[in-house]
């Protein structure tokens, strides 16, 4: 199994805007659960907000294998969400993909 983990930094400074954006990101990403049979689980988590330097949004997606991950990344619905996030919603991202045994 491949685990795809993405930490997202939000561009908004206002706390209310950040929360609204985080909720919209969660909604859009979790709606991708059906894009490929090899996508086993997709969840979006929010940081507790106790430390200013923490990144506020974390995406965790499990795939059967790397081919399923690649299919997800190329899927038009996923590309649409990424393009939306790149319109000034997300100011940074860190990605780690690893095998879970």
Secondary structure, DSSP 8 states (H G I E B T S, - for coil): -EEEEEEEEE---SHHHHHHHHHHHHHHHHGGGGS-TTEEEEEEEE--S-STTS-SEEEEEEESSHHHHHHHHHSHHHHHHHHHHTTTTEEEEEEEEEE--
